[in-house]
């Protein structure tokens, strides 16, 4: 079964909070004030989804903060999708929304529960940790508002997961303390390192040291592995195990291809994925003027897929090639359309691959 994922940014990078490490604020990205997506353009996007010729399409409603667009917009989405399914009964559309949860209300929660939308948010950790870098426009911490939004969604029956960004501040906490906190909020979450290229050799204070992150990741894995609770899923651990055992990792950072992803900005401009939205050199086209197949065949698209699929000699001779695939191309991006050949986090990735592989082998020996 073939699938496609389209990240849709109905409000572009507009957001009601000001996280220190937000990639939407990077200097190599366009910061023009793009009007919010119209219902008409949203309808055009849907009309062109069948052009992919696939069975499943996942739409990730992203931002900025996508809830800023208002509930009426998303009610129109549901209506348009209903009519689209009547015309294309074999097309399955899955809706995911990535929200900071501060605008979550009972009305929003009922909408997501009623329509089967998957919801994810961001929660770095307990109040002191979360509020260090996730603040609003007035510099106030957002922890209480995020937790209230999460509980509101859960009360309506929405299964809400979250991403915990691992920063320099995270390493001051015990991995066990964080594991206990995170699992008390939801059994489904992801940990994501806050890595960013240094400027003149100086990194922002929130950037996590790669080796420190590796040590943290190993400790967190040990806790999760020993608890052996099938209800708790942590990205990237579940994906790594699947990839090491010979499958294809479910996360894009490990599947070795960007061809199944596109991102559509609020003005219809299309990019390889959400992390590249607004990067002028990587604009593939505009969905209001072109079809998805035409955009996929564009020179910029083909050049990007070539870069994304590049494997330097270090990769081709590495035992983890089929697990790692040189990582996410965004990690290699340096501005002006230039990419490094090798993931700058190669050593860290190898370290966790080795660690997880050893745990799998030891467990296999014990169960013989």
Order of alpha helices (4+ residues) and beta strands (2+ residues): beta-alpha-beta-alpha-beta-alpha-beta-alpha-alpha-beta-alpha-beta-alpha-beta-alpha-alpha-beta-beta-beta-alpha-alpha-alpha-alpha-alpha-beta-beta-alpha
